[in-house]
Amino acid sequence: MEAKRIIVGVDNSAAGRAALEWALRHTRDGGVVIAASVCGLRTPGGSTDLFHSARRRAVEDALAGIGSNGSVRVERSVLDGEPGPALVELAGEADSLVLGRHGYNRGGVTVLGSVIRHCLEHATCPVVIVPAGQVVTV
């Protein structure tokens, strides 16, 4: 069976870390997890270095807080653009796209953010939504 390729949207939140942890625990030996953060901001001069550095740091911080699964290769990616479309494009050939849900509620109803909604509507692979703070077990 071919190794899995899983894309994970990572930000500075507990939801992003929960999604990354889920992906690492559910990827088969020899699989690849791509921890991707999206940089949608640019400085007035067009430079992205400061913002890209912050996004790279978010990915590294999330990985440091989780530890590693030695049988799974982790790649780091910082994408440009709007988060939803950028993640959907990256996940075009992936086995799945994993996103964290922040747990917003309005009137007792779970409210999905715009990135999750976009990915659910447009991704060509399965989308896994992991609630923030969920204890993930295998």
MDTraj code that builds the backbone (N, CA, C; nanometers):
import mdtraj as md
import numpy as np

residues = "MET GLU ALA LYS ARG ILE ILE VAL GLY VAL ASP ASN SER ALA ALA GLY ARG ALA ALA LEU GLU TRP ALA LEU ARG HIS THR ARG ASP GLY GLY VAL VAL ILE ALA ALA SER VAL CYS GLY LEU ARG THR PRO GLY GLY SER THR ASP LEU PHE HIS SER ALA ARG ARG ARG ALA VAL GLU ASP ALA LEU ALA GLY ILE GLY SER ASN GLY SER VAL ARG VAL GLU ARG SER VAL LEU ASP GLY GLU PRO GLY PRO ALA LEU VAL GLU LEU ALA GLY GLU ALA ASP SER LEU VAL LEU GLY ARG HIS GLY TYR ASN ARG GLY GLY VAL THR VAL LEU GLY SER VAL ILE ARG HIS CYS LEU GLU HIS ALA THR CYS PRO VAL VAL ILE VAL PRO ALA GLY GLN VAL VAL THR VAL".split()
xyz = np.array([
    [0.0844, -0.1179, 0.0000],
    [0.0000, 0.0000, 0.0000],
    [0.0891, 0.1245, 0.0000],
    [0.0508, 0.2233, -0.0783],
    [0.1279, 0.3467, -0.0914],
    [0.1185, 0.4310, 0.0357],
    [0.2297, 0.4979, 0.0694],
    [0.2329, 0.5846, 0.1872],
    [0.1396, 0.7028, 0.1670],
    [0.0826, 0.7491, 0.2735],
    [-0.0107, 0.8608, 0.2698],
    [0.0619, 0.9947, 0.2649],
    [-0.0033, 1.0927, 0.2038],
    [0.0438, 1.2312, 0.2018],
    [-0.0700, 1.3156, 0.2581],
    [-0.0461, 1.3723, 0.3777],
    [-0.1496, 1.4476, 0.4469],
    [-0.1047, 1.5923, 0.4641],
    [-0.1921, 1.6841, 0.4267],
    [-0.1675, 1.8272, 0.4421],
    [-0.2375, 1.8724, 0.5699],
    [-0.1677, 1.9524, 0.6521],
    [-0.2258, 2.0039, 0.7759],
    [-0.2131, 2.1551, 0.7772],
    [-0.3242, 2.2232, 0.7965],
    [-0.3221, 2.3682, 0.8134],
    [-0.2815, 2.4002, 0.9564],
    [-0.1726, 2.4768, 0.9715],
    [-0.1187, 2.5081, 1.1043],
    [-0.1201, 2.6588, 1.1250],
    [-0.1686, 2.6996, 1.2403],
    [-0.1609, 2.8400, 1.2801],
    [-0.1124, 2.8450, 1.4245],
    [-0.1272, 2.9571, 1.4901],
    [-0.0786, 2.9721, 1.6283],
    [-0.1821, 2.9299, 1.7309],
    [-0.2680, 2.8359, 1.6984],
    [-0.3775, 2.8025, 1.7891],
    [-0.3688, 2.6588, 1.8387],
    [-0.4453, 2.6332, 1.9454],
    [-0.4580, 2.4964, 1.9960],
    [-0.5239, 2.4081, 1.8910],
    [-0.6119, 2.4643, 1.8110],
    [-0.6784, 2.3870, 1.7057],
    [-0.5778, 2.3415, 1.6002],
    [-0.4868, 2.4292, 1.5624],
    [-0.3833, 2.3932, 1.4657],
    [-0.2924, 2.2840, 1.5181],
    [-0.2563, 2.2938, 1.6464],
    [-0.1728, 2.1898, 1.7077],
    [-0.2479, 2.0573, 1.7167],
    [-0.3763, 2.0624, 1.7482],
    [-0.4567, 1.9396, 1.7553],
    [-0.4642, 1.8728, 1.6180],
    [-0.4787, 1.9517, 1.5124],
    [-0.4832, 1.8968, 1.3767],
    [-0.3507, 1.8314, 1.3404],
    [-0.2404, 1.8971, 1.3749],
    [-0.1087, 1.8421, 1.3450],
    [-0.0849, 1.7128, 1.4223],
    [-0.1220, 1.7118, 1.5488],
    [-0.1067, 1.5902, 1.6289],
    [-0.1899, 1.4763, 1.5704],
    [-0.3131, 1.5058, 1.5318],
    [-0.3990, 1.4033, 1.4728],
    [-0.3341, 1.3447, 1.3482],
    [-0.2838, 1.4315, 1.2613],
    [-0.2222, 1.3855, 1.1366],
    [-0.1005, 1.2985, 1.1639],
    [-0.0168, 1.3383, 1.2578],
    [0.1022, 1.2597, 1.2886],
    [0.0663, 1.1225, 1.3445],
    [-0.0380, 1.1160, 1.4231],
    [-0.0787, 0.9883, 1.4818],
    [-0.1511, 0.8977, 1.3840],
    [-0.2087, 0.9559, 1.2796],
    [-0.2887, 0.8767, 1.1871],
    [-0.2238, 0.8571, 1.0505],
    [-0.0985, 0.8905, 1.0381],
    [-0.0272, 0.8688, 0.9125],
    [0.0512, 0.7392, 0.9237],
    [0.0404, 0.6563, 0.8227],
    [0.1098, 0.5280, 0.8218],
    [0.2606, 0.5470, 0.8152],
    [0.3317, 0.4423, 0.8572],
    [0.4770, 0.4416, 0.8450],
    [0.5152, 0.4737, 0.7004],
    [0.6134, 0.5607, 0.6857],
    [0.6593, 0.5994, 0.5532],
    [0.5784, 0.7108, 0.4902],
    [0.4724, 0.7544, 0.5573],
    [0.3893, 0.8622, 0.5049],
    [0.4531, 0.9986, 0.5240],
    [0.3902, 1.0978, 0.4663],
    [0.4397, 1.2348, 0.4726],
    [0.3297, 1.3253, 0.5257],
    [0.3638, 1.4051, 0.6257],
    [0.2747, 1.5092, 0.6753],
    [0.3365, 1.6421, 0.6351],
    [0.2587, 1.7233, 0.5656],
    [0.3059, 1.8559, 0.5282],
    [0.2349, 1.9563, 0.6175],
    [0.3117, 2.0158, 0.7098],
    [0.2598, 2.1173, 0.8014],
    [0.2673, 2.2509, 0.7292],
    [0.1515, 2.3051, 0.6922],
    [0.1468, 2.4252, 0.6103],
    [0.0800, 2.5403, 0.6841],
    [0.1447, 2.6536, 0.6783],
    [0.0883, 2.7757, 0.7336],
    [0.0774, 2.8761, 0.6194],
    [-0.0245, 2.9587, 0.6221],
    [-0.0487, 3.0501, 0.5105],
    [-0.0198, 3.1928, 0.5516],
    [0.0600, 3.2598, 0.4698],
    [0.0982, 3.3989, 0.4918],
    [0.0190, 3.4845, 0.3932],
    [-0.0826, 3.5493, 0.4424],
    [-0.1652, 3.6320, 0.3552],
    [-0.1343, 3.7792, 0.3649],
    [-0.0359, 3.8167, 0.4454],
    [-0.0048, 3.9581, 0.4659],
    [0.1265, 3.9957, 0.4005],
    [0.1326, 4.1173, 0.3518],
    [0.2561, 4.1695, 0.2922],
    [0.2794, 4.3097, 0.3471],
    [0.4049, 4.3443, 0.3594],
    [0.4374, 4.4797, 0.4023],
    [0.4112, 4.5759, 0.2871],
    [0.3990, 4.7065, 0.3139],
    [0.3707, 4.8025, 0.2064],
    [0.4713, 4.7965, 0.0916],
    [0.5954, 4.7624, 0.1181],
    [0.6957, 4.7531, 0.0129],
    [0.6906, 4.6219, -0.0630],
    [0.5973, 4.5333, -0.0278],
    [0.5842, 4.4064, -0.0977],
    [0.6642, 4.2934, -0.0363],
    [0.7401, 4.3220, 0.0704],
    [0.8218, 4.2190, 0.1333],
    [0.7347, 4.1254, 0.2164],
    [0.7710, 3.9988, 0.2168],
    [0.6976, 3.9023, 0.2976],
    [0.7867, 3.8390, 0.4039],
    [0.9113, 3.8806, 0.4128],
    [1.0052, 3.8136, 0.5017],
    [0.9584, 3.8088, 0.6466],
    [0.9136, 3.9209, 0.7011],
    [0.8706, 3.9263, 0.8408],
    [0.7528, 3.8323, 0.8646],
    [0.6549, 3.8362, 0.7759],
    [0.5363, 3.7538, 0.7917],
    [0.5666, 3.6060, 0.7674],
    [0.6499, 3.5773, 0.6685],
    [0.6886, 3.4387, 0.6444],
    [0.7644, 3.3819, 0.7646],
    [0.8487, 3.4626, 0.8241],
    [0.9222, 3.4173, 0.9428],
    [0.8265, 3.3828, 1.0556],
    [0.7252, 3.4628, 1.0745],
    [0.6263, 3.4361, 1.1794],
    [0.5502, 3.3074, 1.1503],
    [0.5151, 3.2835, 1.0244],
    [0.4432, 3.1615, 0.9874],
    [0.5322, 3.0390, 1.0045],
    [0.6597, 3.0499, 0.9645],
    [0.7532, 2.9378, 0.9838],
    [0.7692, 2.9073, 1.1326],
    [0.7766, 3.0115, 1.2137],
    [0.7896, 2.9942, 1.3580],
    [0.6654, 2.9249, 1.4154],
    [0.5471, 2.9573, 1.3638],
    [0.4235, 2.8919, 1.4105],
    [0.4293, 2.7425, 1.3837],
    [0.4787, 2.7040, 1.2660],
    [0.4900, 2.5616, 1.2323],
    [0.5914, 2.4938, 1.3239],
    [0.7066, 2.5556, 1.3422],
    [0.8109, 2.4974, 1.4281],
    [0.7633, 2.4850, 1.5727],
    [0.6930, 2.5873, 1.6226],
    [0.6407, 2.5824, 1.7598],
    [0.5402, 2.4694, 1.7767],
    [0.4535, 2.4527, 1.6777],
    [0.3542, 2.3455, 1.6854],
    [0.4221, 2.2093, 1.6856],
    [0.5215, 2.1921, 1.6001],
    [0.5932, 2.0645, 1.5954],
    [0.6702, 2.0390, 1.7241],
    [0.7306, 2.1424, 1.7801],
    [0.8077, 2.1267, 1.9036],
    [0.7178, 2.0848, 2.0195],
    [0.5958, 2.1341, 2.0207],
    [0.5033, 2.1016, 2.1287],
    [0.4455, 1.9622, 2.1196],
    [0.4616, 1.8968, 2.0064],
    [0.4021, 1.7653, 1.9852],
    [0.5047, 1.6538, 1.9938],
    [0.6238, 1.6794, 1.9477],
    [0.7218, 1.5714, 1.9377],
    [0.7139, 1.5111, 1.8000],
    [0.7823, 1.4015, 1.7790],
    [0.7867, 1.3461, 1.6439],
    [0.7432, 1.2011, 1.6422],
    [0.7067, 1.1594, 1.5250],
    [0.6783, 1.0196, 1.4959],
    [0.7857, 0.9816, 1.3952],
    [0.8881, 0.9102, 1.4389],
    [1.0041, 0.8814, 1.3560],
    [0.9744, 0.8093, 1.2264],
    [0.8587, 0.7455, 1.2147],
    [0.8279, 0.6709, 1.0937],
    [0.7544, 0.7571, 0.9902],
    [0.7267, 0.8817, 1.0256],
    [0.6551, 0.9730, 0.9369],
    [0.7446, 1.0917, 0.9064],
    [0.7603, 1.1223, 0.7777],
    [0.8395, 1.2397, 0.7381],
    [0.7512, 1.3636, 0.7479],
    [0.8053, 1.4691, 0.8089],
    [0.7326, 1.5952, 0.8214],
    [0.8014, 1.6994, 0.7351],
    [0.7246, 1.7606, 0.6486],
    [0.7732, 1.8712, 0.5676],
    [0.7043, 1.9980, 0.6162],
    [0.7742, 2.1084, 0.6050],
    [0.7211, 2.2372, 0.6477],
    [0.6983, 2.3236, 0.5244],
    [0.5878, 2.3966, 0.5237],
    [0.5560, 2.4794, 0.4086],
    [0.4910, 2.6091, 0.4555],
    [0.5323, 2.7204, 0.3949],
    [0.4652, 2.8487, 0.4147],
    [0.4126, 2.8902, 0.2782],
    [0.2822, 2.9078, 0.2712],
    [0.2153, 2.9398, 0.1458],
    [0.1760, 3.0867, 0.1432],
    [0.1663, 3.1427, 0.0244],
    [0.1163, 3.2789, 0.0078],
    [-0.0294, 3.2747, -0.0346],
    [-0.1042, 3.3758, 0.0035],
    [-0.2423, 3.3889, -0.0432],
    [-0.3437, 3.3773, 0.0670],
    [-0.4673, 3.3589, 0.0261],
    [-0.5771, 3.3392, 0.1199],
    [-0.5694, 3.1958, 0.1720],
    [-0.5896, 3.1747, 0.3009],
    [-0.5710, 3.0407, 0.3582],
    [-0.6535, 2.9300, 0.2921],
    [-0.7825, 2.9488, 0.2743],
    [-0.8658, 2.8433, 0.2166],
    [-0.8184, 2.7995, 0.0787],
    [-0.8130, 2.8918, -0.0173],
    [-0.7676, 2.8531, -0.1513],
    [-0.6243, 2.7982, -0.1544],
    [-0.5354, 2.8541, -0.0751],
    [-0.3961, 2.8062, -0.0743],
    [-0.3882, 2.6632, -0.0230],
    [-0.4623, 2.6309, 0.0823],
    [-0.4610, 2.4945, 0.1361],
    [-0.5268, 2.3963, 0.0403],
    [-0.6359, 2.4362, -0.0229],
    [-0.7023, 2.3490, -0.1200],
    [-0.6095, 2.3190, -0.2369],
    [-0.5384, 2.4195, -0.2841],
    [-0.4455, 2.3970, -0.3952],
    [-0.3341, 2.3014, -0.3552],
    [-0.2756, 2.3215, -0.2369],
    [-0.1698, 2.2329, -0.1906],
    [-0.2205, 2.0902, -0.1740],
    [-0.3454, 2.0750, -0.1314],
    [-0.4021, 1.9426, -0.1047],
    [-0.4551, 1.8744, -0.2310],
    [-0.4332, 1.9341, -0.3468],
    [-0.4879, 1.8794, -0.4712],
    [-0.4554, 1.7330, -0.4960],
    [-0.3351, 1.6895, -0.4658],
    [-0.2939, 1.5511, -0.4879],
    [-0.2764, 1.4743, -0.3566],
    [-0.3205, 1.5323, -0.2472],
    [-0.3019, 1.4704, -0.1151],
    [-0.4092, 1.3656, -0.0879],
    [-0.3805, 1.2825, 0.0109],
    [-0.4783, 1.1831, 0.0553],
    [-0.5830, 1.2446, 0.1467],
    [-0.5445, 1.3504, 0.2190],
    [-0.6408, 1.4218, 0.3016],
    [-0.5846, 1.5575, 0.3433],
    [-0.6755, 1.6426, 0.3848],
    [-0.6444, 1.7754, 0.4372],
    [-0.6997, 1.7800, 0.5781],
    [-0.6157, 1.8146, 0.6746],
    [-0.6563, 1.8150, 0.8150],
    [-0.6518, 1.9579, 0.8674],
    [-0.7620, 2.0000, 0.9299],
    [-0.7735, 2.1350, 0.9836],
    [-0.8248, 2.1289, 1.1267],
    [-0.7833, 2.2239, 1.2067],
    [-0.8334, 2.2345, 1.3435],
    [-0.9530, 2.3260, 1.3500],
    [-1.0497, 2.2890, 1.4328],
    [-1.1698, 2.3712, 1.4537],
    [-1.1573, 2.4419, 1.5879],
    [-1.1731, 2.5710, 1.5856],
    [-1.1533, 2.6526, 1.7047],
    [-1.2630, 2.6371, 1.8084],
    [-1.3772, 2.5857, 1.7724],
    [-1.4827, 2.5604, 1.8699],
    [-1.5727, 2.6789, 1.8953],
    [-1.5922, 2.7634, 1.7954],
    [-1.6833, 2.8766, 1.8118],
    [-1.8264, 2.8266, 1.8091],
    [-1.9066, 2.8812, 1.8991],
    [-2.0485, 2.8472, 1.9050],
    [-2.1300, 2.9747, 1.9064],
    [-2.2458, 2.9668, 1.8419],
    [-2.3384, 3.0794, 1.8429],
    [-2.4762, 3.0209, 1.8688],
    [-2.5314, 3.0530, 1.9828],
    [-2.6635, 3.0006, 2.0162],
    [-2.6662, 2.8498, 2.0282],
    [-2.5561, 2.7906, 2.0748],
    [-2.5495, 2.6468, 2.0913],
    [-2.5189, 2.5704, 1.9638],
    [-2.4948, 2.6426, 1.8557],
    [-2.4650, 2.5801, 1.7273],
    [-2.3188, 2.6050, 1.6935],
    [-2.2481, 2.5003, 1.6531],
    [-2.1077, 2.5141, 1.6139],
    [-2.0993, 2.5963, 1.4865],
    [-2.0116, 2.6960, 1.4884],
    [-1.9913, 2.7825, 1.3736],
    [-1.8559, 2.7485, 1.3121],
    [-1.8565, 2.7100, 1.1853],
    [-1.7320, 2.6796, 1.1160],
    [-1.6771, 2.8073, 1.0550],
    [-1.5463, 2.8249, 1.0659],
    [-1.4813, 2.9423, 1.0108],
    [-1.4765, 2.9390, 0.8590],
    [-1.4390, 3.0514, 0.8012],
    [-1.4382, 3.0642, 0.6555],
    [-1.3360, 2.9718, 0.5894],
    [-1.2228, 2.9455, 0.6543],
    [-1.1219, 2.8573, 0.5948],
    [-1.1757, 2.7148, 0.5887],
    [-1.2328, 2.6672, 0.6978],
    [-1.2898, 2.5317, 0.6986],
    [-1.4013, 2.5204, 0.5953],
    [-1.4896, 2.6185, 0.5917],
    [-1.6002, 2.6133, 0.4949],
    [-1.5473, 2.6069, 0.3518],
    [-1.4473, 2.6908, 0.3217],
    [-1.3912, 2.6909, 0.1861],
    [-1.3314, 2.5543, 0.1529],
    [-1.2550, 2.4996, 0.2452],
    [-1.1905, 2.3700, 0.2208],
    [-1.2933, 2.2584, 0.2047],
    [-1.3972, 2.2585, 0.2862],
    [-1.5021, 2.1560, 0.2733],
    [-1.5728, 2.1652, 0.1386],
    [-1.5911, 2.2857, 0.0881],
    [-1.6618, 2.3050, -0.0379],
    [-1.5761, 2.2779, -0.1610],
    [-1.4425, 2.2990, -0.1495],
    [-1.3601, 2.2973, -0.2700],
    [-1.2515, 2.1897, -0.2756],
    [-1.2163, 2.1304, -0.1647],
    [-1.1089, 2.0304, -0.1664],
    [-1.1524, 1.9073, -0.2442],
    [-1.0576, 1.8488, -0.3167],
    [-1.0858, 1.7273, -0.3936],
    [-1.0483, 1.6009, -0.3169],
    [-0.9933, 1.6187, -0.1966],
    [-0.9586, 1.5052, -0.1112],
    [-1.0450, 1.5126, 0.0149],
    [-1.0491, 1.4063, 0.0947],
    [-1.1228, 1.4136, 0.2213],
    [-1.0651, 1.5218, 0.3122],
    [-1.1535, 1.5897, 0.3854],
    [-1.1139, 1.6933, 0.4806],
    [-1.1498, 1.6442, 0.6199],
    [-1.0507, 1.6434, 0.7089],
    [-1.0705, 1.6011, 0.8475],
    [-1.0684, 1.7268, 0.9338],
    [-1.1710, 1.7424, 1.0165],
    [-1.1794, 1.8572, 1.1070],
    [-1.1586, 1.8053, 1.2488],
    [-1.0550, 1.8587, 1.3161],
    [-1.0204, 1.8150, 1.4512],
    [-1.0542, 1.9289, 1.5484],
    [-1.1404, 1.9020, 1.6462],
    [-1.1741, 2.0062, 1.7427],
    [-1.0544, 2.0476, 1.8286],
    [-1.0459, 2.1739, 1.8633],
    [-0.9383, 2.2234, 1.9502],
    [-0.9479, 2.1564, 2.0856],
    [-0.8323, 2.1224, 2.1399],
    [-0.8273, 2.0667, 2.2737],
    [-0.8685, 1.9211, 2.2836],
    [-0.9006, 1.8592, 2.1707],
    [-0.9410, 1.7181, 2.1743],
    [-0.8191, 1.6325, 2.2062],
    [-0.8373, 1.5370, 2.2954],
    [-0.7326, 1.4395, 2.3230],
    [-0.7410, 1.3340, 2.2140],
    [-0.6352, 1.3208, 2.1384],
    [-0.6332, 1.2274, 2.0262],
    [-0.5700, 1.0970, 2.0709],
    [-0.6392, 0.9868, 2.0460],
    [-0.5841, 0.8566, 2.0794],
    [-0.5881, 0.7691, 1.9551],
    [-0.4990, 0.6725, 1.9507],
    [-0.4952, 0.5816, 1.8357],
    [-0.5546, 0.4479, 1.8757],
])
top = md.Topology()
chain = top.add_chain()
for i, resn in enumerate(residues, 1):
    res = top.add_residue(resn, chain, resSeq=i)
    for name in ("N", "CA", "C"):
        top.add_atom(name, md.element.get_by_symbol(name[0]), res)
traj = md.Trajectory(xyz[None], top)
